[in-house]
Structure formats: C-alpha cells, structure tokens
Amino acid sequence: MLNLKESLEYLEGLPLADYEVIDSKDLDKKKIDKLGYPCWLKISSSEHKAKLGGVIKCSSFEDLILKVKGLSTKFEFPFILQKDSKGIEIMLGVKQDATFGKVLVFGFGGGDVERIKDLAFLVCPTDRDEISKTFQELKVYKMLKEKNYLTKELFSLIEKVSELNIKEADFNPIIVNDKEVKIVDARIEV
C-alpha cells in the first residue's frame, strides 16, 4: 500500500482536498495560511491514521507548530496538512474478488462506515449510469439529494476510480457538499 503522500501524488488530476506536505518542523506560514484554519494534520501512513493517533485538528498556525512537534516525537515526516472540508462523508473502495475480479464498494463513509453499513458493490470498470442507478438505492443518496449536493460530480469521480489501474484502494472519506466533491483520505495499492 502507498502511504498518504504517495497516494495523493498518484491521484493527481482527481478532485483532492487542498493539502500541503510538511517535511520538517520548519513551517512556511504564508503557504500554510493559504489553506486556512481549521485544518487537519495527518501522518503519511498506509495504515489507519486515526487509529494510530495520527490525525489532529489544528486551529491556528501556533497550534499547528505545537502539534507538528508532538507528532514528530512519535512519527516520521512527511506529514500532510489538509484544508478542512464540510459535507457528507462518502466511502469508496476498490477490492479484488476471487469470483468477480476488481470490485467497487461505495456508500456512507467516515468513522461510522462499519456501523451504518450503507454500501453497494459494482464490478469494475463501470459507467456513470450504472453507478447512479446503484447509488440511488443507498440511504445516503437521499441525504445528498435533500441538501442538493453534487451527486453527478460524485458519480463521475466513482467512474474515474473504477477505470484506474490499481489493485486495491480505500478513499474514506470523500467529502461531498453543494460546491465540491473532494477526496480527503486515500490508501492505494498499485
């Protein structure tokens, strides 16, 4: 599995949450301030970053400095600093199945994905029409439509991911709102 930095670089061209790579404790305030606050500081692991204690919200540049120092005592650079995004969290995965080959799994995401289990499956590659039809069967679809969030853009992203030359992937979350669809976290095996 690629780590977060490598995964984001691999996905260049897809809609990613704005981010900066932090390579040391020396931080460029002007560059970082462009992201805005609050923002999220993450370790660049291929493992579950939140379970490792490697995802921290930062409220200001001074707060970020302290949190980078703290994380660097437990984890190695680089870290990823991402703009905070609000909206509905969607999970998108690519898995290898013994019977069907490469399969997409998508639906309600975030930390509650395993508890809520609002997911659907499609064989790769697939097209936007099939994705739309399948997604409309999910509970999260109603939430997206009620808020007039960007479902067409989400379906387009899912279609593009279904065509990627990757073995496995976990995009959780993808944030969807009325202005954007952004991949916030990614783990990829190529």
C-alpha positions as CSV (number, residue, x, y, z in Angstrom):
1,M,0.0,0.0,0.0
2,L,1.1,3.5,-0.8
3,N,1.2,6.0,2.1
4,L,-1.0,9.1,2.1
5,K,1.6,11.3,0.4
6,E,2.2,8.8,-2.4
7,S,-1.5,8.1,-2.8
8,L,-2.3,11.8,-3.2
9,E,0.5,12.1,-5.8
10,Y,-0.8,9.1,-7.7
11,L,-4.3,10.6,-7.8
12,E,-3.2,14.0,-9.1
13,G,-5.8,15.1,-11.6
14,L,-8.7,13.8,-9.5
15,P,-10.5,16.2,-7.1
16,L,-8.4,16.2,-3.9
17,A,-8.8,18.3,-0.8
18,D,-6.3,21.1,-0.8
19,Y,-3.1,20.0,1.0
20,E,0.5,20.8,1.8
21,V,3.3,18.4,2.5
22,I,5.1,19.1,5.8
23,D,8.7,17.8,5.6
24,S,10.1,19.2,8.8
25,K,9.4,21.3,11.9
26,D,10.3,24.4,9.8
27,L,6.9,25.6,8.6
28,D,6.2,28.2,5.9
29,K,3.5,30.3,7.5
30,K,2.4,32.1,4.2
31,K,2.0,28.8,2.4
32,I,0.1,27.1,5.2
33,D,-2.1,30.2,6.0
34,K,-3.4,29.9,2.4
35,L,-5.1,26.6,3.4
36,G,-7.0,28.4,6.2
37,Y,-8.0,27.2,9.6
38,P,-9.1,24.9,11.0
39,C,-7.0,22.3,9.1
40,W,-6.1,18.7,9.6
41,L,-2.5,17.4,10.3
42,K,-2.1,13.8,9.3
43,I,0.7,11.3,9.3
44,S,1.5,9.9,5.9
45,S,1.0,6.2,6.8
46,S,-0.6,3.5,4.8
47,E,-2.3,2.3,7.9
48,H,-5.4,3.7,9.6
49,K,-4.1,7.1,10.6
50,A,-6.8,7.9,13.1
51,K,-6.4,4.6,15.0
52,L,-2.7,5.4,15.3
53,G,-3.4,8.8,16.7
54,G,-2.1,10.5,13.6
55,V,-5.0,12.8,12.7
56,I,-5.2,16.1,14.6
57,K,-7.3,19.2,14.0
58,C,-5.3,22.5,14.1
59,S,-7.0,25.8,14.9
60,S,-4.1,28.3,14.1
61,F,-0.5,28.4,12.9
62,E,0.7,28.4,16.5
63,D,-1.5,25.4,17.3
64,L,0.0,23.7,14.2
65,I,3.6,24.3,15.3
66,L,2.8,22.6,18.7
67,K,1.1,19.6,17.1
68,V,3.8,19.1,14.5
69,K,6.4,19.0,17.3
70,G,4.2,16.5,19.2
71,L,3.6,14.2,16.2
72,S,7.3,14.2,15.2
73,T,8.2,12.6,18.5
74,K,6.1,9.5,17.6
75,F,6.0,9.5,13.7
76,E,8.4,10.3,10.9
77,F,8.0,13.1,8.4
78,P,6.4,13.8,5.9
79,F,3.1,14.9,7.4
80,I,0.1,16.1,5.3
81,L,-1.8,19.2,6.2
82,Q,-5.3,19.4,4.6
83,K,-7.9,22.1,4.4
84,D,-11.0,21.3,6.5
85,S,-13.9,20.3,4.4
86,K,-17.6,20.1,5.5
87,G,-20.3,17.9,3.9
88,I,-21.4,14.3,3.8
89,E,-18.7,11.7,4.0
90,I,-18.7,9.0,1.3
91,M,-16.6,5.9,1.3
92,L,-15.2,4.4,-2.0
93,G,-13.1,1.3,-2.2
94,V,-11.6,-1.0,-4.8
95,K,-11.2,-4.6,-3.8
96,Q,-10.1,-7.8,-5.5
97,D,-12.8,-10.5,-5.5
98,A,-11.9,-14.2,-6.4
99,T,-15.1,-14.5,-8.5
100,F,-15.7,-11.1,-10.0
101,G,-12.2,-9.6,-10.2
102,K,-11.9,-5.9,-9.4
103,V,-15.0,-4.6,-7.5
104,L,-16.1,-1.1,-6.4
105,V,-17.7,-0.6,-3.0
106,F,-19.2,2.7,-2.1
107,G,-21.7,4.4,0.2
108,F,-21.9,6.2,3.5
109,G,-18.4,6.8,4.8
110,G,-16.4,8.3,7.6
111,G,-15.8,6.7,11.0
112,D,-19.3,5.1,11.1
113,V,-18.9,3.2,7.8
114,E,-18.8,-0.2,9.6
115,R,-21.6,0.6,12.0
116,I,-24.1,2.0,9.4
117,K,-23.3,-0.4,6.5
118,D,-25.0,1.6,3.8
119,L,-22.9,0.2,0.9
120,A,-23.2,-1.0,-2.6
121,F,-21.0,-3.0,-4.9
122,L,-20.3,-2.9,-8.7
123,V,-17.8,-4.8,-10.9
124,C,-15.1,-2.6,-12.5
125,P,-14.9,-0.9,-14.8
126,T,-18.4,0.6,-14.8
127,D,-20.1,3.7,-16.1
128,R,-21.9,6.7,-14.6
129,D,-25.4,5.4,-15.4
130,E,-24.8,2.1,-13.6
131,I,-23.2,4.0,-10.7
132,S,-26.1,6.4,-10.5
133,K,-28.7,3.6,-10.6
134,T,-26.9,1.6,-7.9
135,F,-26.2,4.7,-5.7
136,Q,-29.8,5.7,-5.6
137,E,-30.6,2.5,-3.7
138,L,-28.5,3.8,-0.8
139,K,-29.8,5.8,2.2
140,V,-27.0,8.3,1.8
141,Y,-28.3,9.2,-1.6
142,K,-31.5,10.7,-0.1
143,M,-29.3,12.8,2.2
144,L,-27.3,14.1,-0.7
145,K,-30.4,15.0,-2.8
146,E,-32.2,16.7,0.1
147,K,-29.2,19.0,0.5
148,N,-28.8,19.5,-3.2
149,Y,-25.2,18.2,-3.0
150,L,-23.2,17.3,-6.1
151,T,-24.2,13.8,-7.0
152,K,-23.3,14.0,-10.7
153,E,-19.7,15.0,-9.8
154,L,-19.6,12.2,-7.2
155,F,-20.7,9.6,-9.8
156,S,-18.1,11.0,-12.2
157,L,-15.4,10.5,-9.6
158,I,-16.5,7.0,-8.9
159,E,-16.4,6.2,-12.6
160,K,-12.9,7.5,-12.9
161,V,-11.7,5.5,-9.9
162,S,-13.3,2.3,-11.5
163,E,-11.0,2.9,-14.5
164,L,-7.8,3.4,-12.6
165,N,-5.0,0.8,-12.9
166,I,-4.9,-0.1,-9.2
167,K,-5.3,-3.4,-7.3
168,E,-7.0,-2.0,-4.2
169,A,-7.9,1.3,-2.7
170,D,-9.7,2.9,0.2
171,F,-11.0,6.5,-0.2
172,N,-12.6,7.4,3.2
173,P,-13.8,10.0,3.4
174,I,-14.7,11.7,0.2
175,I,-16.5,14.9,1.2
176,V,-19.5,15.9,-0.9
177,N,-21.3,19.3,-0.5
178,D,-23.1,21.8,-2.7
179,K,-19.8,23.2,-4.0
180,E,-17.3,20.4,-4.3
181,V,-16.5,16.7,-4.2
182,K,-13.1,16.1,-2.7
183,I,-11.0,13.0,-1.8
184,V,-9.8,13.7,1.8
185,D,-8.0,10.4,2.6
186,A,-6.6,7.7,0.3
187,R,-4.8,4.4,0.6
188,I,-3.9,2.7,-2.7
189,E,-2.1,-0.5,-3.8
190,V,-0.9,-0.4,-7.4
